Amino acid sequence: MSQVLHTPPPTAAEAAETPAQLATRYGLSVSGARPSLPEYVRQLWARRHFITAFATAKLTAQYSEAKLGQMWQVMTPLLNAAVYYFIFGVLLGTKRGVPDYIPFLVTGVFIWTFTQSSIMTGTRAIAGNLGLVRALHFPRAALPIAFCIQQLQQLLFSMAALIVILLCFGVPVAASWLLAIPVLLLQFVFNAGVSMIMARMGAKTPDIAQLMPFILRTWMYMSGVMWSISKLTKGDHLPHAVTIALETNPAAVYIDLMRYALIDSFHAHQLPPHVWAAATGWALLAGVGGFIYFWKAEETYGRG
């Protein structure tokens, strides 16, 4: 003999409740709902080991199929610097009047590559990892942050080659080299913030990833990677607004600060006014603003 379970009919008060009120009554919550900002930060911190391990694994796998392997981490920016030296330094003559031009150029290329690669990988962080986003529950900001850590790790390999280049061209070791640490920290925060902005935009509009190389190439030419901004802006031949835009360009600020830290012939008068304030301001604006902007769309990633 079978038994039938009878559910008591809802009371008039329960029938009048909305779905949201019923969910609250029984302790239900929306799946994948955006947590509060402090809770989101705590979740990210709790997964810090996953973020660093993911970044390291991506870096290791990047050149796993190449015969030279991880050597390409150093060779790629060096080959870029060699091409830029031939085109801009030799053919266009931008090296004239710039002391220690090769260290000047290589430093600019390495620091710019850090920003460029962070933004490019950040743009595809969500759209290119939908399988992971849809399969696992974790703070989605972990992905663009992990890709920025990957690019920072790659830059550290390149910095070892940069030090060798500096020594080969007679640049002495100096206490100012320690300034490279706060410069890289500020640049990392800036890169991570912009990367999160682009990750949200790229998740909604994947075509942005196809547009970004053209935007970044234009930005590079404006950032003094291959030429001296202080030399160009000397005098009054440029409009004041153009001079301010070139001097406060965040990529140029971090490049010039790194040159000032590492190259003894790059003096303080070649830096734009209030350069440390500008570097800190850009890092806070992009880092905090980008993080909040990304967090606000947390529940939309991987859906649709």
TORKE-103243 format. One record per residue: x negated, y negated, z of N, C-alpha, C in turn; residue number from 1. Coordinates in steps of 0.2 Angstrom, whole numbers, plus 5000, padded with zeros to 4 digits. Each point is the difference from the previous one (the first is absolute). Example, Ala and Ser with C-alpha at 12.3 -4.5 7.8 and 13.67 -1.06 7.14 Angstrom:
2
  n.xx  n.yy  n.zz  ca.xx  ca.yy  ca.zz  c.xx  c.yy  c.zz  num
  4934  5028  5039   5004   4994   5000  4996  4994  5000    1
  5002  4995  4996   4996   4994   5001  5004  4995  5003    2
//
This chain:
304
  n.xx  n.yy  n.zz  ca.xx  ca.yy  ca.zz  c.xx  c.yy  c.zz  num
  4996  5006  5000   5004   4994   5000  4996  4994  5000    1
  5001  4995  4995   4996   4994   5000  5002  4995  5004    2
  4995  4996  5003   5002   4994   5004  4999  4994  4996    3
  5005  4995  5001   4999   4994   4996  4999  4994  5005    4
  4995  4997  4999   4998   4994   5004  5004  4994  4998    5
  5004  4997  5005   5004   4994   4998  4996  4994  5003    6
  4999  4995  4995   4997   4994   5002  5006  4995  5002    7
  5000  4997  5006   5005   4996   5003  5000  4994  4995    8
  5006  4998  4998   5001   4994   4996  4997  4994  5003    9
  4997  4995  4996   4997   4994   5003  5006  4996  5004   10
  4998  4997  5005   5004   4995   5003  5001  4994  4996   11
  5005  4996  5001   5002   4994   4996  4994  4995  5001   12
  4996  5000  5005   4994   4995   5001  4995  5003  4995   13
  4999  5006  5000   4994   5003   4996  5002  4999  4993   14
  5006  5001  4998   5002   4999   4993  4999  4993  4997   15
  5001  4995  5005   4999   4993   4998  4993  4998  4999   16
  4995  5004  5003   4993   4998   4999  4997  5001  4993   17
  4995  4995  4999   4997   5000   4994  4995  5006  5000   18
  4997  5002  4994   4994   5005   5000  4994  4997  5004   19
  4999  4994  5000   4994   4997   5003  5001  5001  5008   20
  5006  4999  5002   5002   5001   5007  5000  5007  5002   21
  5002  5005  4996   5000   5007   5001  4992  5002  5001   22
  4996  4997  4995   4993   5002   5000  4997  4998  5007   23
  5002  4994  5002   4997   4998   5006  5002  5004  5006   24
  5007  5002  5000   5002   5004   5005  4997  5006  5001   25
  4998  5004  4995   4997   5006   5000  4992  5000  4999   26
  4997  4994  5000   4993   5000   5000  4997  5001  4993   27
  5004  4999  4995   4997   5001   4993  4997  4993  4998   28
  4995  5001  4995   4996   4995   4997  5000  5001  4993   29
  4998  4995  4996   5000   5000   4993  4993  5003  4998   30
  5000  5005  4996   4994   5004   4998  4995  4995  4996   31
  4994  4999  5002   4995   4996   4997  5002  4992  5001   32
  5003  4999  5005   5002   4993   5001  4993  4996  5002   33
  5000  4994  4999   4994   4996   5001  4999  4999  5008   34
  4995  5001  5003   4999   4999   5007  4999  4993  5001   35
  5000  4998  5007   4998   4993   5001  4992  4999  4999   36
  4998  4994  4999   4993   4998   4998  4995  5003  5005   37
  5001  4999  5007   4996   5003   5005  5000  5007  5000   38
  5005  5003  4999   5001   5008   4999  4996  5002  4994   39
  5001  4996  4994   4996   5002   4994  4993  5000  5001   40
  4997  4995  5004   4993   4999   5001  4998  5006  5004   41
  5004  5002  5005   4998   5006   5004  5000  5006  4996   42
  5004  5001  4996   5000   5006   4996  4994  5000  4995   43
  4998  4995  4997   4994   4999   4996  4994  5002  5004   44
  5000  4997  5006   4994   5002   5004  4999  5007  5002   45
  5006  5003  5002   5000   5007   5001  4998  5005  4995   46
  5001  4997  4993   4997   5004   4995  4994  4997  4997   47
  4996  4997  5004   4993   4997   4997  4996  5006  4998   48
  5000  5005  5003   4995   5006   4998  5002  5002  4993   49
  5007  5001  4999   5002   5002   4993  4998  4995  4995   50
  5001  4993  5002   4998   4995   4995  4993  5001  4998   51
  4995  5000  5005   4993   5000   4998  4998  5007  4996   52
  5004  5005  5002   4998   5007   4997  5003  5000  4993   53
  5006  4997  4999   5002   4999   4993  4996  4996  4996   54
  4997  4994  5002   4996   4996   4997  4993  5004  4998   55
  4998  5003  5005   4993   5004   4998  5001  5005  4995   56
  5006  5004  5001   5001   5005   4995  5001  4997  4993   57
  5004  4995  4999   5000   4997   4994  4994  4997  4997   58
  4995  4998  5004   4994   4998   4998  4996  5006  4997   59
  5000  5005  5004   4996   5006   4998  5002  5003  4994   60
  5007  5000  4999   5003   5003   4994  4999  4996  4994   61
  4999  4993  5001   5000   4996   4994  4995  5002  4994   62
  4994  5002  5002   4995   5002   4995  4999  5007  5001   63
  5004  5004  5002   4998   5007   5001  4999  5004  4994   64
  5003  4998  4994   4999   5003   4994  4994  4998  4996   65
  4997  4994  5002   4995   4997   4996  4993  5004  5002   66
  4996  5001  4996   4993   5003   5001  4996  4996  5005   67
  5000  4994  5000   4996   4996   5004  5004  4999  5007   68
  5006  5002  5000   5004   4999   5007  5000  4993  5003   69
  4999  5000  5006   5000   4994   5004  4995  4994  4998   70
  4996  5002  4995   4995   4995   4998  5004  4995  4996   71
  5005  5001  4997   5004   4995   4996  5003  4995  5005   72
  5000  5001  5006   5003   4995   5005  4995  4994  5000   73
  4994  5001  4999   4995   4995   4999  4998  4998  4993   74
  5000  5005  4995   4999   4998   4993  5005  4996  4997   75
  5006  5001  5002   5006   4996   4996  4999  4993  5001   76
  4999  4997  5006   4999   4993   5001  4994  4998  4997   77
  4995  5004  5001   4993   4998   4997  5000  4999  4992   78
  5004  5005  4997   5001   4999   4993  5004  4994  4998   79
  5005  4998  5004   5004   4994   4999  4995  4994  5000   80
  4996  5000  5006   4996   4994   5001  4995  5000  4994   81
  4997  5005  4997   4996   5000   4995  5003  4997  4993   82
  5006  5002  4999   5004   4997   4994  5001  4993  5001   83
  5002  4998  5006   5001   4993   5002  4994  4996  4999   84
  4994  5003  5002   4994   4996   5000  4998  4999  4993   85
  5001  5005  4995   4998   4999   4993  5005  4994  4997   86
  5007  5001  5001   5004   4996   4997  5000  4992  5003   87
  5000  5000  5006   5001   4993   5003  4993  4997  5002   88
  4996  5004  5003   4993   4998   5002  4996  4998  4994   89
  4999  5005  4995   4996   4999   4994  5003  4997  4994   90
  5006  5002  4998   5003   4997   4994  5003  4993  5002   91
  5004  5000  5005   5003   4993   5002  4996  4996  5004   92
  4994  5002  5003   4996   4996   5004  5002  4998  5007   93
  5004  5003  5003   5003   4998   5006  4995  5001  5006   94
  4994  5004  4998   4995   5001   5005  4995  4994  5001   95
  5001  4995  4995   4995   4994   5001  5003  4996  5006   96
  4995  4998  5004   5001   4996   5006  5003  5004  5006   97
  5000  5006  4999   5002   5005   5006  4995  5004  5002   98
  4997  4998  5006   4994   5004   5003  5003  5007  5001   99
  4995  5005  5000   5001   5007   5001  5007  5002  4997  100
  5000  4999  4993   5007   5001   4997  5002  5008  5000  101
  4995  5004  4999   5002   5007   5000  5003  5002  5007  102
  4997  4999  5006   5004   5001   5006  5006  4996  5001  103
  5000  4994  4997   5006   4996   5000  5006  5003  4996  104
  4998  5003  4995   5005   5003   4995  5002  5007  5003  105
  4996  5004  5003   5002   5007   5002  5004  4999  5006  106
  4998  4995  5005   5004   4999   5006  5007  4998  4998  107
  5001  4996  4995   5007   4998   4998  5004  5005  4997  108
  4996  5005  4996   5004   5005   4996  5002  5005  5006  109
  4996  5002  5005   5002   5005   5005  5005  4997  5004  110
  5000  4994  5002   5005   4997   5005  5007  5000  4996  111
  5000  4997  4993   5006   5000   4996  5003  5007  4999  112
  4996  5005  4999   5002   5006   4998  5004  5003  5006  113
  4998  4999  5006   5003   5002   5006  5008  4997  5000  114
  5000  4993  4999   5007   4997   4999  5004  5003  4995  115
  4997  5001  4994   5004   5002   4994  5002  5007  5001  116
  4996  5004  5002   5002   5008   5001  5005  5000  5005  117
  4999  4997  5005   5005   5000   5006  5007  4998  4997  118
  5001  4995  4996   5006   4998   4998  5003  5004  4995  119
  4996  5003  4995   5002   5005   4995  5002  5006  5003  120
  4997  5003  5005   5002   5006   5003  5006  4999  5004  121
  5000  4994  5004   5006   4998   5004  5007  5000  4995  122
  4999  4997  4994   5006   4999   4996  5003  5007  4998  123
  4996  5005  5000   5003   5007   4998  5000  5004  5007  124
  5000  4997  5006   4999   5004   5006  5007  5004  5001  125
  5006  4997  4999   5006   5003   5001  5002  5004  4993  126
  5000  4996  4995   5003   5003   4993  4996  5006  4998  127
  4993  5000  5002   4996   5006   4998  5000  5005  5005  128
  5003  5000  5005   5000   5005   5006  5007  5002  5002  129
  5005  5000  4995   5007   5001   5002  5001  5007  5003  130
  4996  5005  4998   5001   5006   5003  4999  5000  5007  131
  4994  4997  5002   4998   5000   5007  5005  4995  5004  132
  5003  4995  4997   5004   4995   5003  5007  5004  5002  133
  5002  5004  4995   5007   5003   5001  4999  5006  5004  134
  4995  5003  5001   4999   5007   5003  4999  4999  5008  135
  4996  4994  5001   4998   5000   5007  5003  4993  5003  136
  5001  5000  5007   5002   4994   5003  4994  4997  5003  137
  4998  4994  4998   4995   4996   5003  5000  4993  4998  138
  4997  4995  5004   5000   4993   4998  4997  4999  4993  139
  5004  4998  4995   4998   4999   4993  4994  4996  5000  140
  4999  4995  5004   4994   4995   5000  4994  5004  5001  141
  5000  5006  5002   4994   5004   5001  4996  5001  4993  142
  5004  5001  4995   4998   5001   4993  4995  4994  4997  143
  5003  4994  5000   4996   4995   4997  4994  4998  5005  144
  5001  5001  5006   4994   4999   5005  4995  5005  4999  145
  5002  5006  4999   4995   5006   4999  4996  4999  4993  146
  5004  4997  4995   4996   4999   4994  4995  4994  5001  147
  5002  4995  5004   4995   4995   5001  4994  5002  5004  148
  5001  5005  5005   4995   5003   5004  4995  5004  4995  149
  5003  5003  4995   4996   5004   4995  4996  4995  4996  150
  5002  4994  4998   4996   4996   4996  4995  4997  5005  151
  5001  4999  5006   4995   4997   5005  4995  5005  5001  152
  5001  5007  5000   4995   5005   5001  4996  5000  4993  153
  5003  4999  4994   4996   5000   4994  4996  4994  5000  154
  5002  4994  5003   4996   4994   5000  4994  5001  5004  155
  5001  5004  5006   4994   5001   5004  4994  5004  4997  156
  5002  5005  4995   4995   5003   4996  4997  4995  4996  157
  5004  4996  4996   4997   4995   4996  4995  4995  5004  158
  5002  4998  5006   4996   4996   5004  4993  5002  5001  159
  5000  5007  5001   4993   5003   5000  4996  4998  4994  160
  5003  5001  4994   4996   4999   4994  4999  4992  5000  161
  5004  4996  5002   4999   4993   5000  4994  4998  5004  162
  5000  5003  5006   4994   4998   5004  4993  5002  4997  163
  5000  5006  4996   4994   5001   4996  4999  4995  4995  164
  5005  4998  4997   4999   4995   4994  4997  4993  5003  165
  5003  4998  5006   4998   4994   5003  4992  5000  5002  166
  4998  5006  5003   4993   5001   5002  4996  5000  4994  167
  5002  5003  4994   4996   5001   4994  4999  4993  4997  168
  5005  4995  5001   4999   4994   4997  4997  4995  5005  169
  4997  5002  5006   4997   4996   5004  5004  4996  5005  170
  5007  5002  5001   5004   4997   5005  4998  5003  5007  171
  4998  4996  5005   4998   5003   5006  5006  5002  5004  172
  4998  5005  5005   5005   5001   5005  5001  4995  5005  173
  5006  4998  5002   5001   4994   5004  5006  5002  5005  174
  5000  4996  5005   5005   5001   5005  5007  4998  4997  175
  5000  4996  4995   5007   4998   4997  5003  5006  4997  176
  4996  5005  4998   5003   5006   4998  5006  5003  5004  177
  5000  4998  5007   5005   5003   5004  5007  4996  4999  178
  4999  4994  4996   5007   4997   4999  5004  5004  4995  179
  4997  5005  4996   5003   5004   4996  5006  5004  5003  180
  4999  5002  5006   5005   5004   5004  5007  4996  5001  181
  5000  4994  5003   5006   4996   5000  5003  4998  4993  182
  4995  4999  4995   5003   4999   4993  5004  5006  4998  183
  4997  5006  5000   5003   5006   4998  5007  5001  5004  184
  5000  4999  5006   5006   5001   5004  5006  4995  4998  185
  4998  4994  4999   5005   4995   4998  5002  5002  4992  186
  4996  5002  4996   5002   5002   4993  5004  5006  5000  187
  4998  5005  5005   5004   5006   5000  5008  4998  5002  188
  5000  4996  5005   5007   4998   5002  5004  4996  4995  189
  4996  4996  4996   5003   4997   4994  5002  5005  4995  190
  4996  5004  4998   5001   5005   4995  5006  5005  5002  191
  5000  5002  5006   5006   5004   5003  5006  4996  4999  192
  5001  4994  5002   5006   4996   4999  5002  5000  4993  193
  4996  4998  4996   5002   4999   4993  5002  5007  4997  194
  4996  5005  5002   5002   5007   4998  5007  5002  5002  195
  5002  4998  5006   5006   5002   5002  5006  4996  4996  196
  4998  4994  4999   5005   4996   4996  5001  5003  4993  197
  4994  5002  4997   5001   5003   4993  5003  5007  5001  198
  4999  5004  5005   5003   5006   5001  5007  5000  5000  199
  5003  4995  5003   5007   4999   5000  5003  4998  4993  200
  4996  4996  4997   5002   4997   4994  5000  5006  4995  201
  4994  5004  5000   4999   5006   4996  5005  5005  5001  202
  5002  5001  5006   5005   5005   5001  5007  4999  4997  203
  5002  4993  4999   5006   4998   4997  4999  5000  4993  204
  4995  4997  4997   4998   4999   4993  4994  5003  4998  205
  4999  5006  4998   4994   5004   4999  4996  4996  4994  206
  5004  4997  4996   4996   4997   4994  4995  4994  5002  207
  5001  4998  5007   4995   4995   5002  4993  5003  5000  208
  4999  5007  5001   4993   5003   5000  4997  4999  4993  209
  5004  4999  4995   4997   4999   4993  4998  4993  4999  210
  5003  4995  5004   4999   4993   4999  4994  4998  5004  211
  4999  5004  5006   4995   4997   5005  4993  5000  4997  212
  4997  5004  4995   4994   4999   4998  4998  4994  4996  213
  5005  4997  4997   5000   4994   4997  4999  4994  5005  214
  5005  5000  5005   5000   4995   5005  4993  5000  5004  215
  4998  5006  5002   4994   5001   5003  4994  4998  4996  216
  5000  5001  4994   4994   4998   4996  5000  4992  4999  217
  5006  4997  5000   5000   4993   5000  4997  4997  5007  218
  5003  5003  5005   4998   4998   5007  4992  5001  5000  219
  4997  5005  4998   4993   5001   5000  4996  4994  4997  220
  5002  4998  4994   4997   4995   4997  5000  4993  5003  221
  5005  4999  5005   5001   4994   5003  4997  5000  5007  222
  4997  5006  5002   4997   5001   5007  4992  5000  5000  223
  4997  4997  4995   4993   4999   5001  4996  5007  5001  224
  5002  5005  4997   4997   5006   5000  4993  5000  4996  225
  5001  4997  4994   4994   5000   4996  4997  4993  4999  226
  5003  4995  5003   4997   4993   5000  5001  4997  5007  227
  4997  4994  5000   5000   4996   5007  5005  4995  5000  228
  5005  5001  5005   5005   4995   5000  4998  4993  5003  229
  4995  5000  5004   4997   4994   5003  4997  4996  4995  230
  4996  5004  4995   4997   4996   4994  5005  4997  4996  231
  5006  5004  4998   5005   4997   4996  5003  4994  5003  232
  5002  5001  5006   5004   4994   5003  4996  4994  5002  233
  4993  5001  4999   4996   4994   5002  5002  4994  4996  234
  5001  4994  5003   5002   4994   4996  5007  4999  5000  235
  5002  4996  4995   5008   4998   5000  5003  5002  4993  236
  4997  5004  4996   5002   5002   4994  5006  5004  5000  237
  5002  5003  5005   5006   5005   5001  5005  4996  5004  238
  5006  5001  4998   5006   4997   5004  4999  5003  5007  239
  5002  4996  5005   4999   5002   5007  5004  5006  5002  240
  5006  5000  4997   5004   5006   5001  4997  5007  4998  241
  4997  4999  4994   4996   5006   4998  4994  5002  5004  242
  4997  4995  5003   4994   5001   5004  5002  5004  5007  243
  5006  4997  5002   5003   5003   5007  5002  5007  4998  244
  5003  5002  4995   5003   5006   4998  4994  5005  4999  245
  4994  4998  4997   4994   5004   4999  4997  5002  5007  246
  4999  4995  5004   4997   5000   5006  5004  5004  5006  247
  5006  5000  4999   5005   5004   5005  5002  5006  4998  248
  4998  5002  4994   5002   5007   4997  4998  5005  5005  249
  5004  5004  5003   4998   5005   5005  4995  5005  4997  250
  5000  5002  4994   4995   5005   4998  4993  4996  5000  251
  5000  4994  4998   4994   4996   4999  4997  4998  5007  252
  5005  4999  5005   4997   4999   5007  4997  5006  5003  253
  5002  5006  4999   4997   5006   5003  4993  5001  4996  254
  5000  4999  4993   4994   5001   4997  4995  4995  5002  255
  5001  4994  5000   4995   4995   5002  4998  5001  5007  256
  5004  5002  5005   4998   5002   5007  4995  5005  5000  257
  5002  5005  4996   4995   5006   5000  4993  4998  4997  258
  5000  4996  4995   4994   4997   4997  4996  4996  5005  259
  5004  4996  5004   4996   4996   5005  4997  5005  5005  260
  5004  5005  5002   4997   5005   5005  4994  5004  4998  261
  5000  5002  4993   4995   5004   4998  4994  4997  4996  262
  5001  4994  4997   4995   4998   4995  4997  4993  5003  263
  4994  5000  5002   4997   4994   5003  5000  4994  4996  264
  5000  5000  4993   5000   4995   4996  5007  4997  4999  265
  5005  5003  5002   5007   4997   5000  5002  4997  5007  266
  5000  4993  4999   5000   4996   5006  5007  4998  5002  267
  5000  4997  5006   5007   4998   5003  5003  4995  4996  268
  4996  4995  4997   5004   4995   4996  5003  5003  4994  269
  4999  5006  4998   5003   5003   4994  5007  5003  5002  270
  5001  5000  5006   5007   5003   5003  5005  4994  5000  271
  5006  5002  4998   5006   4995   5000  5001  4998  5008  272
  5003  4994  5001   5001   4997   5006  5005  5005  5004  273
  4998  5001  5007   5004   5004   5004  5001  5007  4998  274
  4994  5003  4998   5001   5006   4996  5002  5006  5005  275
  4998  5000  5006   5002   5005   5005  5007  4999  5002  276
  5002  4994  5000   5008   4999   5002  5004  5002  4994  277
  4997  4999  4994   5004   5003   4994  5000  5007  5000  278
  4994  5003  5001   5000   5008   5000  5005  5003  5005  279
  5000  4997  5006   5004   5002   5005  5008  4999  4999  280
  5001  4994  4997   5007   4999   4998  5003  5004  4995  281
  4996  5001  4995   5002   5005   4994  5001  5007  5003  282
  4996  5002  5005   5000   5007   5002  5007  5000  5005  283
  5001  4995  5004   5006   5001   5004  5007  4999  4996  284
  4999  4995  4995   5006   4999   4996  5002  5006  4996  285
  4995  5003  4996   5001   5006   4996  5001  5006  5005  286
  4996  5001  5005   5001   5006   5004  5007  5001  5004  287
  5001  4994  5003   5006   5000   5004  5007  5000  4996  288
  4999  4995  4995   5006   4999   4995  5001  5006  4996  289
  4995  5003  4997   5000   5006   4996  5003  5006  5004  290
  4998  5001  5006   5002   5005   5005  5008  5000  5001  291
  5002  4994  5002   5007   4999   5001  5004  5000  4994  292
  4998  4998  4994   5003   5001   4994  5001  5007  4998  293
  4995  5004  5001   5001   5007   4998  5004  5004  5005  294
  5000  4998  5007   5004   5003   5005  5007  4999  4999  295
  5002  4994  4997   5007   4999   4999  5004  5004  4995  296
  4996  5003  4996   5003   5005   4995  4998  5007  5001  297
  4998  5002  5007   4998   5006   5002  5005  5006  4998  298
  5007  4999  5001   5005   5005   4999  5001  5001  4992  299
  4998  4996  4996   5001   5001   4993  4995  5004  4996  300
  4994  5001  5003   4995   5003   4996  5001  5007  4999  301
  5000  5003  4994   5001   5007   4998  5007  5001  4999  302
  5004  4995  5000   5008   5001   4998  5001  4998  4993  303
  5006  5003  4998   5002   4997   4993  4997  5004  4994  304
//
